[in-house]
């Protein structure tokens, strides 16, 4: 009787990676950050070009504060030109979709095997990021300063991509002086959003600016309670502007500083407790 020969086929490593859920999540995470950074930069180019030609759609009689809503950069009525006029809006939305993709994967990895409560979610920086991204995606108009924090965050993650994707949860990601500067810029850019929304509200730029400001400040208050770099940024600003505060208000200014400092200490205490029982 002839012997049968078993043919053993080696599995294609590429197919194996595609069937691996973790590999898929890593791919979604990378694509998300790339979308945010690339389309955010492309949108920023169109945004600043639009700013440079402000004299075309703002009236000098109103000190350039009033906008001519009938003005269109693309005057042609052809269908493909109309589609082109929508490209900034599409790029803006795609950059935010990238945020949803990357942050969703990060949260899934952080809470895998667990059932987080609402308190856990509200204390999570990633959840704050998703909330703000939803706010910009569904309302508030498109603007460079709104997606700037996400672009900085995506840049930091992509530059540390190889380390983040291969490191254990217990390992801390090493930060260079450049990374620390970028984190400072990230914190200040989030504060810039409050200033920009306040100006939009005062100037009645959109009908929803006031609502966006209130909601954003509410989310930022959560961030101020649980985000170390946000706490440091606010405390630095309070210290810098303290010399301009009248003497009769110095006590109240000190109360605010003490409050932020207390939040920082509470965060350090929570971090130590989590590390102790992890």
C-alpha distance (Angstrom), angle and dihedral (degrees) to the residues before:
residue distance angle dihedral
X1 . . .
X2 3.77 . .
X3 3.77 116.8 .
X4 3.76 117.0 -117.5
X5 3.74 117.7 -128.9
X6 3.78 117.7 -140.8
X7 3.75 113.7 -139.9
X8 3.77 110.9 -148.0
X9 3.75 112.6 -160.2
X10 3.73 117.1 -156.4
X11 3.75 115.6 -131.3
X12 3.73 116.4 -114.0
X13 3.85 106.3 -112.2
X14 3.80 89.9 -144.5
X15 3.81 91.7 57.3
X16 3.77 89.5 45.5
X17 3.79 90.6 54.6
X18 3.79 91.3 49.0
X19 3.80 91.0 53.6
X20 3.80 91.9 49.1
X21 3.85 109.5 98.2
X22 3.80 91.7 -152.5
X23 3.81 91.4 52.5
X24 3.80 89.6 51.0
X25 3.79 91.0 50.9
X26 3.79 91.2 50.0
X27 3.79 89.7 50.6
X28 3.82 92.1 49.9
X29 3.81 89.4 47.3
X30 3.81 92.3 52.5
X31 3.80 94.1 44.0
X32 3.80 89.9 49.3
X33 3.79 94.3 54.1
X34 3.81 91.8 43.9
X35 3.81 90.6 51.7
X36 3.79 91.3 49.9
X37 3.79 94.6 48.7
X38 3.81 99.9 39.4
X39 3.79 99.2 42.0
X40 3.79 90.5 37.8
X41 3.80 89.9 57.3
X42 3.81 92.3 45.6
X43 3.79 90.8 49.9
X44 3.81 90.2 48.0
X45 3.82 90.4 57.1
X46 3.81 91.5 54.0
X47 3.81 90.7 43.4
X48 3.80 95.6 54.0
X49 3.79 92.0 42.9
X50 3.78 87.6 54.7
X51 3.80 89.4 49.7
X52 3.81 91.7 52.2
X53 3.80 92.3 57.3
X54 3.82 93.5 47.6
X55 3.82 91.1 127.7
X56 3.80 89.6 68.8
X57 3.79 96.4 60.4
X58 3.83 101.7 25.7
X59 3.78 124.1 73.3
X60 3.82 116.9 -123.9
X61 3.80 88.2 -153.5
X62 3.80 87.6 69.1
X63 3.83 92.8 43.7
X64 3.82 88.3 -101.7
X65 3.81 90.6 -67.3
X66 3.79 95.9 112.3
X67 3.80 117.5 76.1
X68 3.78 124.5 -145.9
X69 3.80 100.1 -134.8
X70 3.80 92.1 -169.1
X71 3.80 92.2 63.4
X72 3.79 116.1 107.8
X73 3.79 124.7 -172.8
X74 3.81 90.8 -148.3
X75 3.80 108.3 54.8
X76 3.80 97.5 -178.9
X77 3.81 117.7 104.0
X78 3.79 95.3 -152.9
X79 3.79 114.6 124.4
X80 3.80 96.7 -120.1
X81 3.80 91.1 50.3
X82 3.79 89.5 52.1
X83 3.79 88.8 51.9
X84 3.80 89.0 50.1
X85 3.78 90.2 53.7
X86 3.80 87.9 60.1
X87 3.81 93.1 54.3
X88 3.86 95.9 95.2
X89 3.80 89.7 52.6
X90 3.81 91.0 48.7
X91 3.81 92.8 47.7
X92 3.80 90.9 48.6
X93 3.80 91.6 51.5
X94 3.81 93.0 45.4
X95 3.80 91.0 53.5
X96 3.81 89.3 54.1
X97 3.81 91.5 45.9
X98 3.79 85.7 56.9
X99 3.81 88.2 55.9
X100 3.80 90.8 52.6
X101 3.80 90.9 50.6
X102 3.80 98.1 47.8
X103 3.80 97.9 39.1
X104 3.81 92.9 46.2
X105 3.79 90.4 55.6
X106 3.80 91.4 46.6
X107 3.79 92.0 51.2
X108 3.79 91.8 46.0
X109 3.80 89.9 53.4
X110 3.80 92.6 46.4
X111 3.80 93.8 51.1
X112 3.81 100.8 33.2
X113 3.80 110.0 143.9
X114 3.81 91.6 8.6
X115 3.78 135.7 97.0
X116 3.80 105.8 -138.2
X117 3.78 118.2 -154.0
X118 3.79 124.1 -137.4
X119 3.79 88.5 -99.5
X120 3.80 89.4 55.9
X121 3.80 91.8 49.7
X122 3.79 94.6 46.0
X123 3.80 89.7 52.8
X124 3.82 92.4 50.2
X125 3.81 117.4 101.0
X126 3.80 90.6 -152.8
X127 3.79 90.3 56.2
X128 3.81 89.9 51.0
X129 3.80 88.6 52.1
X130 3.80 91.5 52.2
X131 3.80 92.3 47.8
X132 3.80 92.3 52.8
X133 3.81 91.3 45.4
X134 3.82 89.3 53.5
X135 3.79 89.0 49.9
X136 3.82 92.1 54.6
X137 3.80 94.0 40.8
X138 3.80 96.9 54.2
X139 3.79 100.5 33.5
X140 3.76 149.8 -10.1
X141 3.80 99.3 75.1
X142 3.78 127.7 -96.8
X143 3.79 122.0 -69.2
X144 3.79 140.3 156.9
X145 3.79 95.9 -124.5
X146 3.82 91.2 57.8
X147 3.80 95.2 58.7
X148 3.82 96.7 34.7
X149 3.85 93.6 90.9
X150 3.81 90.2 51.8
X151 3.79 92.3 49.3
X152 3.80 91.1 52.1
X153 3.79 91.0 46.8
X154 3.81 92.5 49.5
X155 3.79 90.8 48.2
X156 3.80 91.0 53.2
X157 3.80 92.7 47.7
X158 3.80 94.2 47.2
X159 3.80 92.7 49.1
X160 3.82 88.6 52.1
X161 3.80 93.6 37.3
X162 3.80 99.3 117.1
X163 3.77 92.1 49.2
X164 3.81 95.7 44.2
X165 3.79 94.8 49.1
X166 3.80 94.3 49.0
X167 3.80 103.4 34.1
X168 3.78 126.4 95.0
X169 3.80 120.8 -112.9
X170 3.79 90.4 -111.5
X171 3.79 93.3 57.2
X172 3.77 118.2 92.1
X173 3.78 118.7 -133.9
X174 3.81 110.1 -119.3
X175 3.79 113.5 -121.3
X176 3.77 123.6 -149.4
X177 3.83 122.7 -152.0
X178 3.81 87.2 -102.2
X179 3.81 90.6 54.5
X180 3.79 90.8 51.2
X181 3.80 90.5 51.8
X182 3.79 89.9 50.8
X183 3.81 90.5 50.8
X184 3.81 89.2 51.6
X185 3.79 89.2 49.9
X186 3.80 89.2 49.1
X187 3.80 91.7 53.0
X188 3.81 93.2 47.7
X189 3.81 91.9 46.1
X190 3.81 89.0 58.0
X191 3.80 89.1 53.6
X192 3.80 89.3 47.5
X193 3.80 88.1 61.1
X194 3.82 89.8 61.4
X195 3.81 90.9 51.7
X196 3.80 92.6 46.9
X197 3.80 93.1 48.1
X198 3.80 90.1 48.6
X199 3.81 90.7 54.0
X200 3.80 90.9 46.3
X201 3.79 89.4 52.2
X202 3.81 93.9 48.6
X203 3.81 92.4 46.9
X204 3.83 92.9 43.3
X205 3.79 89.8 -126.6
X206 3.79 92.2 161.3
X207 3.76 133.3 4.7
X208 3.79 91.9 -118.9
X209 3.82 100.8 47.7
X210 3.80 93.4 99.6
X211 3.79 92.9 50.3
X212 3.81 91.1 46.4
X213 3.81 90.0 50.8
X214 3.81 93.6 52.3
X215 3.81 93.3 46.6
X216 3.80 93.2 44.8
X217 3.81 92.9 49.2
X218 3.81 88.5 50.8
X219 3.80 91.6 53.1
X220 3.80 91.3 43.2
X221 3.80 89.5 54.5
X222 3.80 87.5 59.4
X223 3.79 88.4 48.7
X224 3.77 90.3 50.6
X225 3.79 89.4 55.0
X226 3.80 96.9 49.8
X227 3.82 109.2 19.4
X228 3.84 115.8 86.0
X229 3.80 96.8 -162.9
X230 3.83 91.2 49.7
X231 3.81 90.0 50.9
X232 3.80 92.3 49.4
X233 3.81 92.2 48.2
X234 3.81 93.6 51.0
X235 3.80 92.2 45.3
X236 3.81 91.0 50.6
X237 3.80 90.8 51.6
X238 3.80 91.5 49.0
X239 3.81 90.5 52.0
X240 3.82 93.0 47.1
X241 3.80 94.7 50.3
X242 3.80 95.7 40.2
X243 3.81 92.7 93.9
X244 3.81 90.2 59.5
X245 3.80 93.8 53.5
X246 3.84 114.9 102.0
X247 3.79 114.1 -111.9
X248 3.78 93.9 -114.6
X249 3.82 89.7 60.7
X250 3.81 96.8 43.6
X251 3.81 92.7 96.1
X252 3.80 92.3 55.1
X253 3.80 90.0 45.3
X254 3.80 89.2 53.3
X255 3.81 90.3 50.8
X256 3.81 89.8 56.8
X257 3.81 91.0 48.4
X258 3.79 91.2 49.9
X259 3.80 90.1 49.8
X260 3.81 92.4 54.2
X261 3.79 90.9 44.4
X262 3.80 89.9 51.3
X263 3.81 89.9 51.9
X264 3.80 89.4 53.1
X265 3.79 91.7 51.8
X266 3.80 91.4 47.7
X267 3.81 90.2 52.4
X268 3.80 91.5 50.0
X269 3.80 89.9 49.9
X270 3.82 92.3 50.1
X271 3.80 90.8 48.3
X272 3.80 91.4 52.1
X273 3.81 91.8 48.8
X274 3.80 92.5 49.7
X275 3.80 91.0 48.9
X276 3.79 90.7 48.6
X277 3.81 96.0 52.8
X278 3.82 97.9 33.3
